[in-house]
Every structure is written in C-alpha cells, then in structure tokens.
C-alpha cells in the first residue's frame, strides 16, 4: 500500500510539496534470550523501519541506507526539508544528507535508553549496552545480528568497548520525583 500511496502522490497535484515519513513501533521478543516483551536494548527490540520520501532529495526509488539513525532525527530532517528554523536545544541530526546519498558513511552512533541509566549505543557495526547496575554487553552486528554472543569480556574487543563507552550519554536525566520507575 505504501507504493500505491507514493505512486498516487507522484501523479497528483501535491507531488512537489509533500513529504512522506513512514515508521513503526519497535520490535518484540517472543521468548528469544528468555525475554518476553519489547522493553530491552537489543537490536531486535530497538530497530524500526523508517522510510522517507521527500521532493528534492533526488533519491532513487528503493535505495537503502545502512547507517544508524534515530527517530530523534525526524525533527531536524523535517525542519531542513521545510526550511523551518530549528530549536537548537533538541537532539537529532538531519537525515537529508543520507536521503541524497544513502551509501554515505557517517561514522555516527545513536543511543537508545530503556529505563533509568540503561543505554545502548549503536554504530554501523557494533552495539554496546550498559545497564544501571554496571553490567555490559557488546555485540558485533555484522556477525551476530540477533545479539546472542556477548563479546564484552573478550580482550580482542577492548578497544571497541572503550570507543563505545566514550559514546554513552555524559549526563542522565534525573528521575521524576512523582513517578514510580521500574529500575531494571
């Protein structure tokens, strides 16, 4: 249906001034890794489909991008595409350069947070997870896409671990005093 929508848009009167963004909820575990829900920091639960179609990006139909991006990037992307001034205090980076050249390598990482002080950092190859209790996980996404082989204790990956740690958030938001958080 997405293809039909885009074809109808391209042949209609608003093709030159309409941006289409399609994304979905994150994944779900059905017993994998002894986990039964979607609230986790592994690849399967944090990865989402993201499709952007925008006039002026000159992107070939069906082009894909393998660089890590975040849903926080949607705001600066839409702001750039619509020439809307940015609120500088918000996170995210415009995806317009990747829309124009999807095979570019950005070298960037994105962070996903689940609960209090539980963060995952994802680069184009690695996923590093640190939990509030100090436990850690490191996965090679090229060779272990489902995150079954934790490499954090393997000395061969010590430099990767250090690099990923350097990309963790430097400041954590404080807990709201009236909320009862599940601190896993």
C-alpha positions in Angstrom: 0.0 0.0 0.0 2.9 2.4 0.6 3.9 2.0 -3.0 0.4 2.8 -4.2 0.3 5.8 -2.0 3.6 7.1 -3.3 2.6 6.5 -7.0 -0.7 8.4 -6.4 1.2 11.2 -4.7 3.7 11.4 -7.6 0.9 11.7 -10.2 -1.1 14.1 -8.2 -1.0 17.9 -7.8 1.0 17.9 -4.5 4.0 15.8 -5.5 6.4 18.7 -5.3 5.4 19.8 -1.8 4.6 16.7 0.2 7.0 14.7 2.4 6.1 11.2 3.4 7.6 9.6 6.5 6.7 6.0 7.5 8.0 4.3 10.6 6.6 1.7 13.0 6.8 0.6 16.6 9.9 -1.2 17.8 10.3 -5.0 17.8 9.1 -7.7 20.1 10.7 -10.7 21.8 8.7 -13.9 21.9 10.9 -15.9 24.2 14.2 -15.1 22.5 17.0 -14.6 25.0 14.5 -15.7 27.7 12.7 -12.4 27.2 9.0 -11.9 26.7 8.3 -8.2 25.8 9.7 -5.3 23.8 11.4 -3.4 26.5 15.0 -4.2 26.0 18.1 -2.7 24.4 19.0 -5.5 22.0 18.8 -5.0 18.2 15.6 -6.8 17.7 13.7 -4.6 20.1 15.1 -1.2 19.1 15.3 -1.5 15.3 12.4 0.0 13.4 11.5 0.5 9.8 12.0 4.1 8.6 11.1 5.3 5.1 11.3 8.9 4.0 10.2 10.2 0.6 10.7 13.9 0.0 10.8 16.2 -3.0 14.3 17.5 -3.9 16.2 14.6 -2.4 16.7 13.0 -5.8 16.8 9.6 -4.2 16.4 6.6 -6.4 13.3 4.5 -5.6 14.2 1.6 -3.3 17.5 3.0 -2.2 18.5 1.9 1.3 20.9 3.3 3.9 22.8 1.1 6.4 23.9 3.9 8.7 22.5 4.1 12.2 19.9 6.8 12.6 17.4 7.7 15.4 13.8 8.7 15.4 15.0 11.8 17.1 16.5 12.7 13.7 13.0 13.1 12.2 12.5 16.6 13.6 15.7 18.2 12.2 15.2 16.3 8.9 11.7 17.7 8.5 12.8 21.2 9.6 15.5 21.2 7.0 13.2 19.9 4.3 10.6 22.5 5.1 13.1 25.4 5.8 11.8 25.7 9.3 14.2 27.1 12.0 15.5 24.5 14.4 15.1 24.6 18.1 18.8 24.1 18.9 18.3 22.5 22.3 16.8 19.4 20.8 18.7 16.3 19.9 18.9 14.6 16.5 20.7 15.2 13.2 19.1 15.9 9.8 18.9 12.9 7.6 18.8 15.0 4.4 22.5 14.2 3.5 21.7 10.5 3.8 18.5 10.9 1.8 20.6 12.5 -1.0 23.5 10.0 -0.7 22.3 6.9 1.2 25.5 5.0 0.7 27.5 7.6 2.7 29.3 6.6 5.8 28.6 8.9 8.7 30.7 7.4 11.5 28.0 8.3 13.9 26.4 6.4 16.6 22.9 6.6 18.1 21.8 6.0 21.7 18.7 4.2 22.9 17.6 4.3 26.5 15.4 1.9 28.3 14.6 2.8 31.9 16.9 4.7 34.2 20.6 4.7 33.2 20.2 1.8 30.8 21.7 2.7 27.5 22.6 1.0 24.2 25.0 2.7 21.7 24.7 1.5 18.1 27.2 2.2 15.3 27.1 0.7 11.8 28.9 -2.4 13.2 28.7 -2.5 17.0 26.1 -2.5 19.8 27.2 -1.7 23.3 24.8 -1.9 26.2 25.5 -0.7 29.8 22.9 -1.2 32.5 22.4 0.9 35.6 23.9 -2.0 37.7 27.2 -1.7 35.7 26.7 -4.9 33.6 27.6 -4.7 30.0 27.1 -6.3 26.6 28.9 -5.9 23.3 27.7 -7.4 20.0 29.1 -7.4 16.5 26.1 -6.6 14.4 27.6 -7.9 11.2 28.2 -11.4 12.6 25.6 -11.6 15.3 22.5 -9.6 14.2 20.3 -11.1 16.9 22.7 -10.3 19.8 23.4 -13.8 21.1 27.2 -13.7 21.6 28.2 -11.1 24.2 31.8 -10.1 23.4 32.3 -7.7 26.3 34.7 -9.9 28.2 36.8 -10.8 25.1 40.1 -8.9 25.3 40.3 -8.7 21.5 37.4 -6.2 21.6 38.7 -4.0 24.4 39.4 -1.0 22.1 35.9 -1.3 20.6 34.4 -1.4 24.1 36.4 1.8 25.1 35.2 3.6 21.9 31.6 2.6 22.5 31.8 3.7 26.2 33.0 7.1 25.1 29.8 7.5 23.1 27.5 6.9 26.1 25.5 9.9 27.4 27.6 12.0 29.7 24.5 13.1 31.7 21.4 11.1 32.6 18.1 12.8 33.1 17.0 12.8 36.7 14.1 10.6 37.7 10.8 12.5 38.1 10.1 12.6 41.8 6.5 11.5 41.5 7.0 8.6 39.1 7.4 5.0 40.2 10.0 3.8 37.7 10.8 0.2 37.1 14.6 0.4 37.6 15.9 -2.7 35.9 
